[in-house]
Amino acid sequence: MKYKIDTKELYTDNGVFVKKMQCQIGVDWGKMEPGNNDLERICSHCNKSVLDVEFLSDDEVLFLLNKRPETCIKINTKIV
């Protein structure tokens, strides 16, 4: 995944647009409630699911977002 910080847009490694990030809050991952699995947390501000996709393939991320497009994504800007 590639994240354009200036536009807040997420793309696959091949340049396919995935999602525009909308969150203005920036909630700390460690302060979120646990979700259904180790990759998911629940945001205390908006109650949306947030996925950590750092170790998922582009195809896995696309599959998950197609099933639940409202899902937020955790972006580690230190490695992007």
C-alpha positions as CSV (number, residue, x, y, z in Angstrom):
1,M,0.0,0.0,0.0
2,K,1.0,3.6,-0.7
3,Y,-0.4,6.5,1.2
4,K,-0.3,10.1,-0.1
5,I,-0.1,12.2,3.0
6,D,-1.0,15.4,1.3
7,T,-4.2,14.1,-0.2
8,K,-4.9,11.4,2.4
9,E,-5.4,8.8,-0.3
10,L,-4.5,5.2,-0.1
11,Y,-3.4,3.3,-3.2
12,T,-2.2,-0.3,-4.0
13,D,1.4,-0.8,-4.9
14,N,0.2,-0.8,-8.5
15,G,-1.4,2.6,-8.2
16,V,-5.0,1.5,-7.9
17,F,-7.0,3.9,-5.7
18,V,-8.3,2.2,-2.6
19,K,-9.8,4.8,-0.2
20,K,-9.6,8.4,0.9
21,M,-9.0,8.7,4.6
22,Q,-11.5,10.9,6.3
23,C,-10.7,10.8,10.0
24,Q,-9.6,14.1,11.5
25,I,-9.2,12.8,15.0
26,G,-6.2,10.5,14.8
27,V,-7.1,8.2,17.7
28,D,-4.1,6.2,19.2
29,W,-4.4,2.5,18.2
30,G,-3.5,1.4,21.7
31,K,-6.3,3.4,23.2
32,M,-9.0,1.8,21.0
33,E,-11.3,-1.1,22.2
34,P,-10.4,-4.5,20.8
35,G,-12.4,-5.7,17.8
36,N,-13.3,-9.1,16.4
37,N,-9.6,-10.1,15.9
38,D,-6.0,-8.9,16.3
39,L,-6.2,-6.7,13.2
40,E,-9.3,-4.8,14.3
41,R,-10.1,-2.2,16.9
42,I,-13.2,0.0,17.5
43,C,-12.8,3.8,17.5
44,S,-14.2,5.3,20.7
45,H,-15.0,8.6,18.9
46,C,-17.1,7.3,15.9
47,N,-17.6,3.6,16.9
48,K,-16.3,2.4,13.5
49,S,-14.1,-0.6,12.9
50,V,-10.4,0.3,12.2
51,L,-8.2,-2.3,10.5
52,D,-4.4,-2.6,10.8
53,V,-3.5,-3.6,7.3
54,E,0.3,-3.3,7.7
55,F,0.9,-7.0,7.1
56,L,-1.9,-7.7,4.6
57,S,-1.5,-7.9,0.9
58,D,-3.1,-5.3,-1.4
59,D,-5.6,-8.0,-2.5
60,E,-6.6,-8.8,1.1
61,V,-7.2,-5.1,1.9
62,L,-9.3,-4.7,-1.3
63,F,-11.3,-7.8,-0.4
64,L,-12.0,-6.5,3.2
65,L,-12.9,-3.0,2.0
66,N,-15.3,-4.4,-0.7
67,K,-17.1,-6.3,2.1
68,R,-17.1,-3.4,4.5
69,P,-16.3,-0.1,2.7
70,E,-17.1,2.0,5.8
71,T,-14.1,0.4,7.6
72,C,-11.3,2.7,8.6
73,I,-7.6,1.9,8.0
74,K,-4.7,2.3,10.4
75,I,-1.9,4.0,8.5
76,N,1.7,3.8,9.8
77,T,3.1,7.0,8.2
78,K,6.6,6.2,9.6
79,I,7.0,3.3,7.1
80,V,4.9,4.7,4.1
